[in-house]
Amino acid sequence: MTDSFVQYAATAGVATLTLNRPDSRNAIGAQQDCLDVIDAFRRAEEDAGISCIVLTGAGASFCAGGNLKGMQARSGIGRLGTPEATRTNYRRGVQRMIRALWDCEVPMVAAVNGHAIGLGLDLACICDIRLAADSARFASSFIKVGIVPGDGGAWILARTIGLSRASEMILTGDTIDARTAESIGLVSRVVPGGQLLNEAQAVARRIAVNPAKALRLAKRLLREGQQQRLSDVLELSAAFQALAHETKDHEEAVAAFLEKREPRFTGQ
């Protein structure tokens, strides 16, 4: 759909998803926005030819979070007429979107081109790798408008930068710049804004040249490793490794290494 919140483009195993409401700083204001994000990620995940996703924003912002006008009017993704209705609204919209991104097995790179605020920050943190433009700004600013991270941000941010730093961001609501974000491990590196998307896509291509099935298995292990015991991850690793050993790409990789040539992967 041409009016979708998310623009989808794919080439050479990389899907680039662009939040496309620059006039509202790519704020997520409606349930349909959440569904558009879910649909775009599922489209990439269901395509066996896609091995990496780049998520970015159109214009000067990555994502400004939720829409405050909608909150005031009791419409959109947040507050509705009653607490019960609001709870259901979060669960079927914002939280459903977060779950879909968390469960996505395709590696994801966030190209944070500008402000990543509230829900926008947490979308970036769901991605596996984050690059930032030098003009990017970050805030978990829910507290500034008298609410809490209803999107799971208290869990997401703490696992990204640690409990102490996440607590400081969430409890103060302060905005930090790109260099500060880099220093606390919120982003991998900072690049000039004009080079950001090219740099993110270059990282994505370096990922996508690897065996497709092994990439998705490795991504799943990284996800499970954040919430399970070592003994559980060891068992899962053994099972996933058994699957990886039987792929044609594994056999090709070993053969290419022994024959001192470049591998020719097929995704099988």
Secondary structure, DSSP 4 states (H G I P E B T S, - for coil): -TT-SEEEEEETTEEEEEE--GGGTT-B-SHHHHHHHHHHHHHHHH-TT--EEEEEESTTEEE--B-HHHHHHT-TTS--SSHHHHHHHHHHTHHHHHHHHHH--S-EEEEE-SEEETHHHHHHHHSSEEEEETT-EEE--GGGGT---TTSHHHHHHHHH-HHHHHHHHHH--EEEHHHHHHTTSSSEEE-GGGHHHHHHHHHHHHHTS-HHHHHHHHHHHHHHTTS-HHHHHHHHHHHHHHHHTSHHHHHHHHHHHTTS-------
